[in-house]
Amino acid sequence: MSTGPQQVDGLQPVASLQEFFRDSVDSAMAANRVVLDEQASHYVVCLLTLFARSEDFYEVGEDGLQLRPLALMLADAADAPTDEARCFALQRVGDVALFIAGFFEDFLQRAPVDIGYYVRMGGSAYCTLSGSIRGTLRGRVMGEVFAELGAKFTPMVDVLNEVRDSARGTRAEDALRWYEAWVRTGSPRAARLLREQGIHPLDSARTGYEH
């Protein structure tokens, strides 16, 4: 009789997905020296747990499950018939942008828009959402959470990158990915990992890219 979770085909089962993400996010924040209010970190853990189910991450379209571009989601917010619908659309933009930038950086290297686009869109959506709900009952509970996530969007992308890499392990091509992330977003984590590999990125590289 089994006395506990058994490792099968290199995968280690976990008793609670939310607790797994809680431990992973806490460790990643400590490794990257990111400080987040308890409510904000809990929100991120719940978001990861929710989006682990594809039916909650993707939307149902004519061709089945699909993910609409952030620009269209933002258009939904602008055209929303009610304040509640507008806030929901803004939250969706921030949530999806954070999840994609944190876990699908490899995919973004082949996408029409890079990780910097997701950082800008997601951070801006959370900040706008925070301002939109101030003075409401929900704003008293969640206003500061969204404000903090908007202000610390890049550090939180670093945290989720750490969660992903810790589960996957480091690969030889990661140095190039870290360099590209540093150029596009100024990621402190990417700069730290590059230095650990003996690579010291120059500020002029970012300046040249931005202009």
C-alpha positions as CSV (number, residue, x, y, z in Angstrom):
1,M,0.0,0.0,0.0
2,S,1.3,3.4,-0.9
3,T,2.2,5.7,2.1
4,G,2.3,9.0,0.1
5,P,2.6,10.6,-3.3
6,Q,4.6,8.6,-5.7
7,Q,6.8,10.1,-8.4
8,V,5.6,8.9,-11.9
9,D,7.5,9.5,-15.1
10,G,9.5,12.3,-13.5
11,L,6.5,14.2,-12.2
12,Q,6.0,14.7,-8.5
13,P,2.2,14.8,-7.5
14,V,1.2,17.5,-5.0
15,A,-1.6,17.3,-2.6
16,S,-2.8,20.9,-3.1
17,L,-2.0,23.0,-6.2
18,Q,-2.7,26.2,-4.3
19,E,-0.3,25.2,-1.6
20,F,2.3,24.3,-4.2
21,F,2.0,27.8,-5.8
22,R,2.0,29.4,-2.4
23,D,5.4,27.8,-1.5
24,S,6.8,28.4,-4.9
25,V,5.8,32.1,-5.0
26,D,7.1,32.7,-1.5
27,S,10.5,31.1,-2.4
28,A,10.7,33.0,-5.6
29,M,9.9,36.3,-3.9
30,A,12.6,35.7,-1.3
31,A,15.1,34.7,-4.1
32,N,14.4,37.9,-6.0
33,R,14.0,40.1,-2.9
34,V,10.5,41.1,-3.9
35,V,8.2,42.2,-1.1
36,L,4.5,42.0,-1.7
37,D,1.6,42.7,0.7
38,E,0.0,39.5,1.9
39,Q,-3.3,40.2,0.1
40,A,-1.5,40.8,-3.2
41,S,0.6,37.7,-2.9
42,H,-2.5,35.7,-2.1
43,Y,-4.2,37.1,-5.2
44,V,-1.3,36.0,-7.4
45,V,-1.3,32.5,-5.8
46,C,-5.1,32.2,-6.5
47,L,-4.6,33.5,-10.0
48,L,-2.0,30.8,-10.8
49,T,-4.2,28.1,-9.3
50,L,-7.2,29.3,-11.4
51,F,-5.2,29.6,-14.7
52,A,-3.7,26.1,-14.2
53,R,-7.1,25.0,-15.6
54,S,-7.2,25.8,-19.3
55,E,-10.9,26.5,-19.3
56,D,-10.3,29.4,-17.0
57,F,-7.3,30.8,-18.8
58,Y,-8.7,30.6,-22.3
59,E,-12.0,31.9,-23.6
60,V,-14.6,29.9,-25.6
61,G,-14.7,31.0,-29.2
62,E,-16.0,29.7,-32.5
63,D,-13.0,27.4,-32.9
64,G,-13.0,26.2,-29.3
65,L,-10.8,27.5,-26.5
66,Q,-8.7,30.4,-27.6
67,L,-6.9,33.5,-26.2
68,R,-7.9,36.9,-27.5
69,P,-5.2,39.5,-28.0
70,L,-4.6,42.0,-25.2
71,A,-5.5,44.9,-27.5
72,L,-9.0,43.4,-28.1
73,M,-9.4,42.8,-24.3
74,L,-8.5,46.5,-23.7
75,A,-11.0,47.5,-26.4
76,D,-13.6,45.5,-24.5
77,A,-12.8,47.6,-21.4
78,A,-13.2,50.9,-23.4
79,D,-16.5,49.8,-24.9
80,A,-17.9,48.2,-21.8
81,P,-21.6,49.1,-21.1
82,T,-21.1,49.4,-17.4
83,D,-18.4,50.3,-14.9
84,E,-18.5,46.7,-13.6
85,A,-17.9,45.2,-17.0
86,R,-15.1,47.7,-17.7
87,C,-13.3,46.8,-14.4
88,F,-13.7,43.0,-15.2
89,A,-12.1,43.6,-18.6
90,L,-9.2,45.5,-17.1
91,Q,-8.6,42.8,-14.5
92,R,-8.6,40.2,-17.3
93,V,-6.0,42.2,-19.2
94,G,-3.7,42.4,-16.1
95,D,-4.2,38.8,-15.1
96,V,-3.6,37.3,-18.6
97,A,-0.6,39.6,-19.2
98,L,1.0,38.6,-15.9
99,F,0.5,34.9,-16.5
100,I,1.8,34.9,-20.1
101,A,4.8,37.1,-19.3
102,G,5.6,35.0,-16.3
103,F,5.3,31.5,-17.8
104,F,5.4,31.8,-21.6
105,E,8.4,34.0,-22.2
106,D,9.8,31.4,-24.7
107,F,6.6,31.7,-26.8
108,L,6.9,35.5,-26.8
109,Q,10.3,35.3,-28.5
110,R,8.4,34.0,-31.6
111,A,5.3,36.2,-31.2
112,P,4.6,39.5,-33.0
113,V,4.9,41.4,-29.7
114,D,7.6,40.9,-27.0
115,I,7.5,40.5,-23.3
116,G,7.8,44.3,-22.8
117,Y,4.4,44.8,-24.5
118,Y,2.8,42.4,-22.0
119,V,4.6,44.2,-19.1
120,R,3.4,47.6,-20.2
121,M,-0.2,46.5,-20.9
122,G,-0.6,44.4,-17.8
123,G,0.9,47.0,-15.4
124,S,-1.1,49.8,-16.9
125,A,-4.4,47.7,-16.7
126,Y,-3.9,47.0,-13.0
127,C,-3.1,50.6,-12.2
128,T,-6.1,51.9,-14.2
129,L,-8.3,49.3,-12.5
130,S,-7.1,50.4,-9.1
131,G,-8.0,53.9,-9.8
132,S,-11.4,52.9,-11.2
133,I,-12.6,51.0,-8.2
134,R,-11.4,53.5,-5.5
135,G,-14.3,54.7,-3.4
136,T,-16.3,51.5,-4.0
137,L,-16.8,48.6,-1.6
138,R,-14.6,46.4,-3.8
139,G,-12.0,49.2,-4.0
140,R,-11.6,49.2,-0.2
141,V,-10.7,45.5,-0.4
142,M,-8.8,45.2,-3.7
143,G,-7.8,48.7,-4.7
144,E,-4.3,48.5,-3.0
145,V,-3.8,45.0,-4.3
146,F,-4.2,46.1,-8.0
147,A,-2.2,49.2,-7.3
148,E,0.7,47.2,-5.9
149,L,0.6,44.6,-8.7
150,G,0.6,47.4,-11.3
151,A,3.6,49.2,-9.7
152,K,5.5,45.9,-9.2
153,F,4.5,44.2,-12.4
154,T,8.1,43.6,-13.7
155,P,9.3,42.2,-10.3
156,M,6.3,39.9,-10.2
157,V,7.1,38.7,-13.8
158,D,10.6,37.9,-12.4
159,V,9.0,36.0,-9.5
160,L,6.8,33.9,-11.9
161,N,9.9,33.3,-14.2
162,E,11.6,31.9,-11.1
163,V,8.7,29.6,-10.3
164,R,8.7,28.3,-13.9
165,D,12.5,27.8,-14.0
166,S,12.6,26.1,-10.6
167,A,10.1,23.5,-11.8
168,R,11.8,23.1,-15.2
169,G,15.5,23.5,-14.5
170,T,18.0,25.6,-16.3
171,R,18.9,25.1,-19.9
172,A,21.8,26.2,-22.0
173,E,19.8,28.6,-24.1
174,D,18.5,30.4,-21.0
175,A,21.3,32.9,-21.0
176,L,20.1,34.4,-24.3
177,R,16.6,34.5,-23.0
178,W,17.7,36.3,-19.8
179,Y,19.6,38.8,-21.8
180,E,16.6,39.6,-24.1
181,A,14.4,39.9,-21.1
182,W,16.8,42.3,-19.5
183,V,17.0,44.4,-22.6
184,R,13.3,44.6,-23.0
185,T,12.2,45.1,-19.4
186,G,15.2,45.9,-17.3
187,S,14.4,42.7,-15.2
188,P,16.6,42.7,-12.1
189,R,16.3,38.9,-12.0
190,A,17.6,38.5,-15.5
191,A,20.5,40.8,-14.8
192,R,21.3,38.8,-11.6
193,L,21.2,35.4,-13.5
194,L,23.5,36.8,-16.2
195,R,26.0,38.0,-13.7
196,E,26.0,34.5,-12.1
197,Q,26.9,33.2,-15.5
198,G,29.8,35.7,-15.8
199,I,27.9,38.0,-18.2
200,H,27.7,41.6,-17.2
201,P,25.1,43.5,-19.4
202,L,25.8,47.1,-20.2
203,D,23.2,49.8,-19.7
204,S,24.0,51.1,-23.2
205,A,22.4,48.0,-24.6
206,R,19.1,48.9,-23.1
207,T,19.4,52.5,-24.2
208,G,20.1,51.5,-27.8
209,Y,17.1,49.1,-27.8
210,E,14.7,51.7,-26.4
211,H,15.6,54.3,-28.9
